[in-house]
């Protein structure tokens, strides 16, 4: 698996894996967790409670009683009120807030994907973006200098990013290529304009293109808005109607009788439907 490949790369380093909420089966205990698969590696230590690794740092797993830590710095997996859960949301569903950790010089935490700082609490953020909530937020990893208490951030630039592309925004290849893109409509477009817009974005090879239609307003090719009264019904043409319209719209050779062609196609259609039934 990728996880084992990653740990193998770190075989010459002393590795500590702090258990988080996604590693456990029960929310309030770490008794059952998925990290046991790394017990076979001598250089790996699984932290499923509190582990003091120096006179300055204690590692704290999810659901552990962090208040028992006596070092000036604690590193763990915390849910703390008043901190950014994503670019738009401040978390407010915990029994602990930033003031609860006032006795520590620094609190470094994973869990929330968005990097943020609130007094002595620092969320280092995820190593890479995972959803559209991570748009325009730099991701990577951190190095903590135990002597100076400095936190050095290294941005991971090679990973795919999540990008929101607005319909009235210039399409820039560097923003699109290799990234996960959401197209959001903020203007009225005809079906032809919409097809061209999507094609222009696809031309720059996004990793994935998600089209958000919730704000779209459709207009015809002359720029007039297309409105449908709630009491009106929509007539959808059948396949035969569409084929007949196409035959009428094109120039066929003189030796072809259009009415006969339509009759033959109808007979083939009816025979196919009958056989399927």
PATILUM-976016 format. One record per residue (C-alpha): x, y, z; residue in one letter. Coordinates in steps of 0.5 Angstrom, whole numbers, padded with zeros to 4 digits, always signed. Each point is the difference from the previous one (the first is absolute). Layout:
XYZa/...
//
This chain:
+0000+0000+0000x/+0002+0007-0001x/+0000+0001+0008x/+0006-0006+0000x/+0003+0003-0005x/+0001+0007+0003x/+0002-0003+0007x/+0005-0004-0004x/+0003+0007-0003x/+0001+0002+0008x/+0004-0006+0002x/+0006+0004+0002x/-0004+0005+0004x/-0004-0001+0007x/-0007+0001-0001x/-0006+0001+0004x/-0007-0001-0002x/-0005+0004+0004x/-0007-0003-0001x/-0005+0004-0002x/-0008+0000-0001x/+0000-0003-0006x/+0005-0006+0002x/-0005-0002+0006x/-0006-0005+0000x/-0003+0004+0006x/-0001+0007+0000x/+0002+0001+0008x/+0006-0006+0000x/+0006-0002-0004x/-0001-0007+0003x/-0001-0002-0007x/+0003+0003-0006x/+0003-0001-0007x/+0007+0002+0002x/+0002-0007+0003x/+0002-0002-0007x/+0007+0004+0001x/+0002-0004+0006x/+0004-0004-0004x/+0005+0006-0001x/+0005+0001+0005x/+0001+0007-0001x/-0007+0002+0000x/-0004+0001+0007x/-0007+0001+0000x/-0003+0005+0005x/-0007-0002+0002x/+0000+0004+0007x/+0006+0005+0003x/+0007-0001-0002x/+0005+0005+0003x/+0006+0000-0005x/+0004+0005+0003x/+0000+0005+0006x/-0003+0005-0005x/-0005-0004-0004x/-0006-0005+0001x/-0004-0003-0005x/-0007-0001+0001x/-0005-0005-0004x/-0007+0001-0002x/-0005-0001+0006x/+0006+0001+0005x/+0000+0004+0007x/+0005+0005-0003x/+0000+0004+0007x/+0004-0005+0003x/+0006+0002-0004x/+0005+0004+0004x/+0005+0003-0006x/-0001+0007-0003x/-0001-0003-0007x/-0006-0005-0002x/-0001-0003-0007x/-0006-0004-0001x/-0007+0000-0003x/-0005+0005+0003x/-0007+0003-0001x/+0001+0007+0003x/-0006+0005-0001x/+0002+0006-0003x/+0004-0003-0005x/-0001+0000-0008x/-0002-0007-0002x/+0000+0002-0007x/+0001+0007-0004x/-0007+0002+0002x/-0002-0003+0006x/+0002+0001+0008x/-0001-0007+0004x/-0004+0001+0006x/-0002-0007+0002x/+0005-0002+0005x/+0000+0001+0008x/+0007+0003-0001x/+0002+0007-0003x/+0007+0003-0001x/+0000+0003+0008x/-0001-0007+0002x/+0008-0001-0003x/+0002+0006+0004x/+0005-0003+0004x/+0004-0003-0006x/+0005+0004-0004x/-0002-0003-0007x/-0005-0005-0002x/+0001-0003-0007x/-0006-0004-0003x/-0002-0003-0006x/-0007-0002-0001x/-0003+0006-0003x/+0003+0001-0007x/+0000+0007-0001x/+0007+0003+0003x/-0002+0005+0006x/+0003+0004+0006x/-0004+0002+0006x/+0004+0002+0006x/+0005-0006+0002x/-0004-0005-0004x/+0002-0001-0007x/-0003-0005-0005x/+0005-0002-0005x/-0005-0002-0005x/+0000-0006-0005x/+0006-0002-0004x/-0005+0001-0007x/-0006+0003-0002x/-0006-0005+0001x/-0007+0003-0002x/-0002+0007-0003x/+0000+0003+0007x/+0008+0000-0001x/+0000+0005-0005x/+0005+0005+0000x/+0003-0003+0006x/+0008-0002+0000x/+0001-0007+0002x/+0006-0004+0002x/+0004-0002+0006x/+0004+0003+0006x/+0006+0000+0004x/+0000+0002+0007x/+0007+0002+0003x/+0000-0002+0007x/+0005+0005+0002x/-0003+0006-0003x/-0007-0002+0000x/+0000+0002-0007x/-0005-0003-0005x/+0002-0001-0007x/-0005-0001-0005x/+0002-0003-0007x/-0005+0000-0005x/-0002-0006-0004x/-0001+0003-0007x/+0000-0007-0004x/-0007-0002+0002x/-0006+0001-0004x/-0004+0006+0003x/-0007+0002+0000x/-0002+0006-0004x/-0007+0004-0001x/-0001+0002-0007x/-0005+0006-0001x/-0004+0000-0007x/+0002+0007-0001x/+0008-0001+0003x/+0005-0001-0005x/+0003-0007-0001x/+0007+0000+0001x/+0004-0007-0001x/+0004+0000+0006x/-0006+0000+0004x/-0004-0005-0003x/+0005-0005-0003x/+0001-0006+0005x/-0005+0003+0005x/-0007-0002+0003x/-0004+0006-0003x/-0007+0002+0002x/-0004+0004-0006x/-0005+0005+0004x/-0005+0004-0005x/+0000+0007+0002x/-0003+0003-0006x/-0005-0002-0006x/+0002-0005-0005x/-0003-0003-0006x/+0001-0007-0001x/+0005+0001-0006x/+0004+0005+0005x/+0000-0005+0005x/+0002-0006-0004x/+0006+0005-0002x/+0002+0002+0007x/+0000-0008+0002x/+0004-0002-0006x/+0005+0006+0001x/+0001-0002+0007x/+0001-0008-0002x/+0005+0003-0005x/+0005+0001+0006x/-0001-0007+0003x/-0003+0001+0007x/+0001-0006+0004x/-0008+0000+0001x/-0005+0005-0002x/-0006+0001+0004x/-0005+0004-0003x/-0005+0004+0006x/-0006+0002-0004x/-0004+0002+0006x/+0001+0008-0002x/-0001-0001-0007x/-0005+0004-0004x/-0001-0002-0007x/-0001+0004-0006x/-0001-0001-0008x/+0005+0001-0005x/-0002+0008-0001x/+0001+0001+0007x/-0008+0000+0003x/-0001-0004+0006x/-0004-0006+0000x/-0006+0000+0005x/-0004-0006+0002x/-0007+0001+0003x/-0001-0005+0006x/-0007-0001-0004x/+0003-0002-0006x/+0002-0007-0003x/+0006-0001-0003x/+0000-0004-0007x/+0006-0005-0001x/+0000-0002-0007x/+0001-0008-0001x/+0006-0003-0004x/-0005+0000-0006x/-0001+0007+0000x/+0007+0002+0001x/+0002-0005-0006x/-0006+0003-0004x/+0002+0007+0001x/+0007-0001-0002x/-0002-0003-0006x/-0004+0006-0002x/+0006+0004+0002x/+0005-0003-0004x/+0001+0000-0008x/-0001-0008-0002x/+0002-0002-0007x/-0005+0000-0005x/-0001-0007-0001x/-0002-0001+0008x/-0008+0001+0001x/+0000+0004+0007x/-0007-0003+0002x/+0003-0007-0002x/+0006+0001+0004x/-0004+0002+0006x/-0005-0006-0001x/+0006-0005+0000x/+0003+0003+0006x/-0007+0000+0004x/-0001-0008-0002x/+0007-0001+0003x/-0001+0004+0006x/-0007-0004+0001x/+0003-0007-0001x/+0006+0002+0005x/-0005+0002+0005x/-0004-0006-0001x/+0005-0005+0000x/+0003+0003+0007x/-0007-0001+0003x/
//
